[in-house]
């Protein structure tokens, strides 16, 4: 069994900073306690899928950024499922 990919926390912190926000601002916008978000950034607990979606909305992350930050390098293309 392979280990889960650790989110690129440096990239997340940079996005937060670029938006002129702090962890407490992001937590409030996400509707979660600051301590919960801090525990995610400290690596004490993992992000839940719902938190990833809310965080992506708050930070206005593109699909490519979401994939890169949370799942590693993933190439997105316009190929449709058949």
ROGUKE-672470 format. One record per atom (N, C-alpha, C): residue number from 1; residue in three letters; chain; atom name; x, y, z. Coordinates in nm, 4 decimals, padded with zeros to 6 digits. Example, Ala and Ser with C-alpha at 12.3 -4.5 7.8 and 13.67 -1.06 7.14 Angstrom:
REM residues 2
     i    aa   ch   at          u          v          w
     1   Ala    A    N    01.3190   -00.5690    00.7800
     1   Ala    A   CA    01.2300   -00.4500    00.7800
     1   Ala    A    C    01.3200   -00.3300    00.7800
     2   Ser    A    N    01.2850   -00.2250    00.7080
     2   Ser    A   CA    01.3670   -00.1060    00.7140
     2   Ser    A    C    01.2900    00.0030    00.7870
END
This chain:
REM residues 82
     i    aa   ch   at          u          v          w
     1   Unk    A    N    00.0844   -00.1178    00.0000
     1   Unk    A   CA    00.0000    00.0000    00.0000
     1   Unk    A    C    00.0889    00.1242    00.0000
     2   Unk    A    N    00.0622    00.2184   -00.0893
     2   Unk    A   CA    00.1459    00.3372   -00.0998
     2   Unk    A    C    00.0976    00.4467   -00.0050
     3   Unk    A    N    00.1894    00.5322    00.0323
     3   Unk    A   CA    00.1567    00.6428    00.1226
     3   Unk    A    C    00.0809    00.7507    00.0458
     4   Unk    A    N   -00.0059    00.8180    00.1158
     4   Unk    A   CA   -00.0814    00.9278    00.0550
     4   Unk    A    C    00.0127    01.0443    00.0260
     5   Unk    A    N   -00.0173    01.1180   -00.0788
     5   Unk    A   CA    00.0636    01.2334   -00.1137
     5   Unk    A    C    00.0380    01.3446   -00.0134
     6   Unk    A    N    00.1451    01.4051    00.0332
     6   Unk    A   CA    00.1339    01.5183    00.1234
     6   Unk    A    C    00.1084    01.6435    00.0403
     7   Unk    A    N    00.0090    01.7239    00.0789
     7   Unk    A   CA   -00.0175    01.8469    00.0022
     7   Unk    A    C    00.1049    01.9390   -00.0003
     8   Unk    A    N    00.1163    02.0152   -00.1053
     8   Unk    A   CA    00.2243    02.1134   -00.1183
     8   Unk    A    C    00.1851    02.2351   -00.0345
     9   Unk    A    N    00.2192    02.2284    00.0932
     9   Unk    A   CA    00.1785    02.3335    00.1867
     9   Unk    A    C    00.2450    02.4668    00.1565
    10   Unk    A    N    00.3658    02.4624    00.1025
    10   Unk    A   CA    00.4325    02.5882    00.0656
    10   Unk    A    C    00.3538    02.6605   -00.0433
    11   Unk    A    N    00.3039    02.5843   -00.1402
    11   Unk    A   CA    00.2235    02.6446   -00.2473
    11   Unk    A    C    00.0934    02.7015   -00.1906
    12   Unk    A    N    00.0317    02.6303   -00.0970
    12   Unk    A   CA   -00.0907    02.6804   -00.0343
    12   Unk    A    C   -00.0645    02.8093    00.0424
    13   Unk    A    N    00.0430    02.8093    00.1202
    13   Unk    A   CA    00.0787    02.9290    00.1974
    13   Unk    A    C    00.1049    03.0477    00.1048
    14   Unk    A    N    00.1691    03.0206   -00.0083
    14   Unk    A   CA    00.1965    03.1277   -00.1046
    14   Unk    A    C    00.0661    03.1828   -00.1622
    15   Unk    A    N   -00.0276    03.0929   -00.1958
    15   Unk    A   CA   -00.1577    03.1378   -00.2482
    15   Unk    A    C   -00.2318    03.2217   -00.1442
    16   Unk    A    N   -00.2264    03.1791   -00.0186
    16   Unk    A   CA   -00.2917    03.2545    00.0899
    16   Unk    A    C   -00.2296    03.3927    00.1009
    17   Unk    A    N   -00.0980    03.3977    00.1004
    17   Unk    A   CA   -00.0269    03.5253    00.1098
    17   Unk    A    C   -00.0582    03.6154   -00.0092
    18   Unk    A    N   -00.0601    03.5568   -00.1292
    18   Unk    A   CA   -00.0895    03.6346   -00.2500
    18   Unk    A    C   -00.2298    03.6939   -00.2475
    19   Unk    A    N   -00.3209    03.6286   -00.1760
    19   Unk    A   CA   -00.4582    03.6797   -00.1625
    19   Unk    A    C   -00.4673    03.7828   -00.0493
    20   Unk    A    N   -00.3554    03.8071    00.0203
    20   Unk    A   CA   -00.3546    03.9021    00.1309
    20   Unk    A    C   -00.4275    03.8494    00.2535
    21   Unk    A    N   -00.4289    03.7183    00.2679
    21   Unk    A   CA   -00.5021    03.6553    00.3773
    21   Unk    A    C   -00.4065    03.5895    00.4756
    22   Unk    A    N   -00.4612    03.5529    00.5902
    22   Unk    A   CA   -00.3912    03.4763    00.6926
    22   Unk    A    C   -00.4705    03.3480    00.7148
    23   Unk    A    N   -00.4093    03.2532    00.7841
    23   Unk    A   CA   -00.4765    03.1256    00.8131
    23   Unk    A    C   -00.6123    03.1500    00.8783
    24   Unk    A    N   -00.6187    03.2439    00.9702
    24   Unk    A   CA   -00.7455    03.2707    01.0390
    24   Unk    A    C   -00.8522    03.3219    00.9424
    25   Unk    A    N   -00.8111    03.4025    00.8451
    25   Unk    A   CA   -00.9055    03.4522    00.7437
    25   Unk    A    C   -00.9592    03.3374    00.6589
    26   Unk    A    N   -00.8683    03.2481    00.6208
    26   Unk    A   CA   -00.9065    03.1354    00.5368
    26   Unk    A    C   -01.0006    03.0421    00.6129
    27   Unk    A    N   -00.9653    03.0139    00.7390
    27   Unk    A   CA   -01.0498    02.9269    00.8209
    27   Unk    A    C   -01.1901    02.9854    00.8345
    28   Unk    A    N   -01.1989    03.1138    00.8584
    28   Unk    A   CA   -01.3293    03.1787    00.8710
    28   Unk    A    C   -01.4081    03.1684    00.7406
    29   Unk    A    N   -01.3407    03.1943    00.6297
    29   Unk    A   CA   -01.4070    03.1868    00.4992
    29   Unk    A    C   -01.4524    03.0438    00.4675
    30   Unk    A    N   -01.3780    02.9450    00.5182
    30   Unk    A   CA   -01.4133    02.8050    00.4968
    30   Unk    A    C   -01.5210    02.7572    00.5926
    31   Unk    A    N   -01.5420    02.8333    00.7003
    31   Unk    A   CA   -01.6408    02.7932    00.8001
    31   Unk    A    C   -01.5902    02.6876    00.8962
    32   Unk    A    N   -01.4578    02.6860    00.9183
    32   Unk    A   CA   -01.4009    02.5921    01.0145
    32   Unk    A    C   -01.3192    02.6676    01.1183
    33   Unk    A    N   -01.2905    02.6017    01.2276
    33   Unk    A   CA   -01.2121    02.6616    01.3346
    33   Unk    A    C   -01.0665    02.6779    01.2897
    34   Unk    A    N   -01.0054    02.7857    01.3314
    34   Unk    A   CA   -00.8659    02.8124    01.2952
    34   Unk    A    C   -00.7741    02.6990    01.3415
    35   Unk    A    N   -00.8021    02.6414    01.4577
    35   Unk    A   CA   -00.7194    02.5324    01.5102
    35   Unk    A    C   -00.7246    02.4090    01.4194
    36   Unk    A    N   -00.8396    02.3853    01.3584
    36   Unk    A   CA   -00.8539    02.2716    01.2667
    36   Unk    A    C   -00.7662    02.2936    01.1433
    37   Unk    A    N   -00.7751    02.4121    01.0856
    37   Unk    A   CA   -00.6945    02.4411    00.9672
    37   Unk    A    C   -00.5461    02.4405    01.0013
    38   Unk    A    N   -00.5113    02.4935    01.1157
    38   Unk    A   CA   -00.3713    02.4936    01.1592
    38   Unk    A    C   -00.3212    02.3500    01.1720
    39   Unk    A    N   -00.4036    02.2588    01.2247
    39   Unk    A   CA   -00.3610    02.1191    01.2397
    39   Unk    A    C   -00.3354    02.0547    01.1028
    40   Unk    A    N   -00.4111    02.0976    01.0016
    40   Unk    A   CA   -00.3892    02.0459    00.8660
    40   Unk    A    C   -00.2543    02.0954    00.8135
    41   Unk    A    N   -00.2259    02.2232    00.8356
    41   Unk    A   CA   -00.1004    02.2814    00.7883
    41   Unk    A    C    00.0196    02.2305    00.8674
    42   Unk    A    N   -00.0017    02.1941    00.9921
    42   Unk    A   CA    00.1071    02.1402    01.0741
    42   Unk    A    C    00.1314    01.9922    01.0475
    43   Unk    A    N    00.0422    01.9302    00.9683
    43   Unk    A   CA    00.0575    01.7886    00.9369
    43   Unk    A    C    00.0053    01.6949    01.0436
    44   Unk    A    N   -00.0669    01.7497    01.1424
    44   Unk    A   CA   -00.1222    01.6668    01.2495
    44   Unk    A    C   -00.2447    01.5884    01.2038
    45   Unk    A    N   -00.3100    01.6357    01.0992
    45   Unk    A   CA   -00.4268    01.5671    01.0447
    45   Unk    A    C   -00.4356    01.5989    00.8964
    46   Unk    A    N   -00.5097    01.5153    00.8243
    46   Unk    A   CA   -00.5207    01.5316    00.6793
    46   Unk    A    C   -00.6414    01.6168    00.6421
    47   Unk    A    N   -00.6310    01.6823    00.5269
    47   Unk    A   CA   -00.7435    01.7582    00.4734
    47   Unk    A    C   -00.8541    01.6619    00.4332
    48   Unk    A    N   -00.9767    01.6957    00.4650
    48   Unk    A   CA   -01.0921    01.6202    00.4173
    48   Unk    A    C   -01.1253    01.6721    00.2774
    49   Unk    A    N   -01.1893    01.5891    00.1972
    49   Unk    A   CA   -01.2231    01.6281    00.0601
    49   Unk    A    C   -01.3066    01.7558    00.0597
    50   Unk    A    N   -01.4026    01.7658    00.1503
    50   Unk    A   CA   -01.4873    01.8855    00.1564
    50   Unk    A    C   -01.4046    02.0100    00.1875
    51   Unk    A    N   -01.3007    01.9939    00.2679
    51   Unk    A   CA   -01.2138    02.1074    00.3008
    51   Unk    A    C   -01.1302    02.1480    00.1799
    52   Unk    A    N   -01.0872    02.0511    00.1018
    52   Unk    A   CA   -01.0104    02.0820   -00.0191
    52   Unk    A    C   -01.0962    02.1652   -00.1141
    53   Unk    A    N   -01.2221    02.1255   -00.1314
    53   Unk    A   CA   -01.3121    02.2008   -00.2186
    53   Unk    A    C   -01.3354    02.3422   -00.1663
    54   Unk    A    N   -01.3587    02.3550   -00.0369
    54   Unk    A   CA   -01.3819    02.4895    00.0195
    54   Unk    A    C   -01.2560    02.5741    00.0113
    55   Unk    A    N   -01.1418    02.5145    00.0412
    55   Unk    A   CA   -01.0148    02.5867    00.0336
    55   Unk    A    C   -00.9883    02.6326   -00.1094
    56   Unk    A    N   -01.0148    02.5462   -00.2050
    56   Unk    A   CA   -00.9967    02.5816   -00.3461
    56   Unk    A    C   -01.0879    02.6971   -00.3862
    57   Unk    A    N   -01.2108    02.6974   -00.3350
    57   Unk    A   CA   -01.3037    02.8073   -00.3642
    57   Unk    A    C   -01.2536    02.9383   -00.3040
    58   Unk    A    N   -01.2126    02.9324   -00.1781
    58   Unk    A   CA   -01.1661    03.0530   -00.1085
    58   Unk    A    C   -01.0435    03.1121   -00.1778
    59   Unk    A    N   -00.9514    03.0245   -00.2179
    59   Unk    A   CA   -00.8268    03.0709   -00.2799
    59   Unk    A    C   -00.8373    03.0847   -00.4313
    60   Unk    A    N   -00.9539    03.0514   -00.4860
    60   Unk    A   CA   -00.9777    03.0578   -00.6300
    60   Unk    A    C   -00.8722    02.9787   -00.7072
    61   Unk    A    N   -00.8510    02.8535   -00.6653
    61   Unk    A   CA   -00.7542    02.7673   -00.7307
    61   Unk    A    C   -00.8126    02.7107   -00.8590
    62   Unk    A    N   -00.7314    02.7061   -00.9612
    62   Unk    A   CA   -00.7722    02.6415   -01.0858
    62   Unk    A    C   -00.7697    02.4901   -01.0641
    63   Unk    A    N   -00.8284    02.4157   -01.1579
    63   Unk    A   CA   -00.8247    02.2697   -01.1485
    63   Unk    A    C   -00.6805    02.2195   -01.1481
    64   Unk    A    N   -00.5974    02.2793   -01.2314
    64   Unk    A   CA   -00.4565    02.2391   -01.2382
    64   Unk    A    C   -00.3857    02.2659   -01.1057
    65   Unk    A    N   -00.4147    02.3795   -01.0430
    65   Unk    A   CA   -00.3530    02.4111   -00.9134
    65   Unk    A    C   -00.3992    02.3129   -00.8060
    66   Unk    A    N   -00.5285    02.2809   -00.8052
    66   Unk    A   CA   -00.5800    02.1835   -00.7075
    66   Unk    A    C   -00.5076    02.0505   -00.7220
    67   Unk    A    N   -00.4971    02.0037   -00.8445
    67   Unk    A   CA   -00.4301    01.8755   -00.8688
    67   Unk    A    C   -00.2837    01.8810   -00.8275
    68   Unk    A    N   -00.2156    01.9859   -00.8670
    68   Unk    A   CA   -00.0742    02.0003   -00.8361
    68   Unk    A    C   -00.0497    02.0065   -00.6852
    69   Unk    A    N   -00.1293    02.0846   -00.6155
    69   Unk    A   CA   -00.1101    02.1049   -00.4720
    69   Unk    A    C   -00.1468    01.9804   -00.3923
    70   Unk    A    N   -00.2593    01.9194   -00.4249
    70   Unk    A   CA   -00.3085    01.8101   -00.3417
    70   Unk    A    C   -00.2742    01.6701   -00.3921
    71   Unk    A    N   -00.2407    01.6555   -00.5206
    71   Unk    A   CA   -00.2194    01.5224   -00.5746
    71   Unk    A    C   -00.0893    01.5062   -00.6507
    72   Unk    A    N   -00.0056    01.6072   -00.6524
    72   Unk    A   CA    00.1197    01.5990   -00.7258
    72   Unk    A    C    00.1000    01.6433   -00.8690
    73   Unk    A    N    00.2011    01.6250   -00.9490
    73   Unk    A   CA    00.1929    01.6700   -01.0885
    73   Unk    A    C    00.0967    01.5815   -01.1659
    74   Unk    A    N   -00.0085    01.6428   -01.2127
    74   Unk    A   CA   -00.1092    01.5734   -01.2920
    74   Unk    A    C   -00.1336    01.6571   -01.4151
    75   Unk    A    N   -00.1295    01.5949   -01.5298
    75   Unk    A   CA   -00.1562    01.6687   -01.6531
    75   Unk    A    C   -00.3038    01.6590   -01.6865
    76   Unk    A    N   -00.3658    01.7732   -01.7033
    76   Unk    A   CA   -00.5058    01.7783   -01.7411
    76   Unk    A    C   -00.5136    01.8052   -01.8901
    77   Unk    A    N   -00.6012    01.7344   -01.9576
    77   Unk    A   CA   -00.6208    01.7618   -02.0991
    77   Unk    A    C   -00.7687    01.7596   -02.1285
    78   Unk    A    N   -00.8012    01.7878   -02.2497
    78   Unk    A   CA   -00.9417    01.7991   -02.2877
    78   Unk    A    C   -00.9984    01.6685   -02.3434
    79   Unk    A    N   -00.9260    01.5599   -02.3269
    79   Unk    A   CA   -00.9735    01.4309   -02.3772
    79   Unk    A    C   -01.0981    01.3898   -02.3010
    80   Unk    A    N   -01.1987    01.3477   -02.3757
    80   Unk    A   CA   -01.3234    01.3067   -02.3127
    80   Unk    A    C   -01.3225    01.1560   -02.2911
    81   Unk    A    N   -01.3933    01.1126   -02.1872
    81   Unk    A   CA   -01.4099    00.9697   -02.1623
    81   Unk    A    C   -01.4952    00.9096   -02.2719
    82   Unk    A    N   -01.4609    00.7906   -02.3098
    82   Unk    A   CA   -01.5387    00.7220   -02.4145
    82   Unk    A    C   -01.6178    00.6099   -02.3533
END
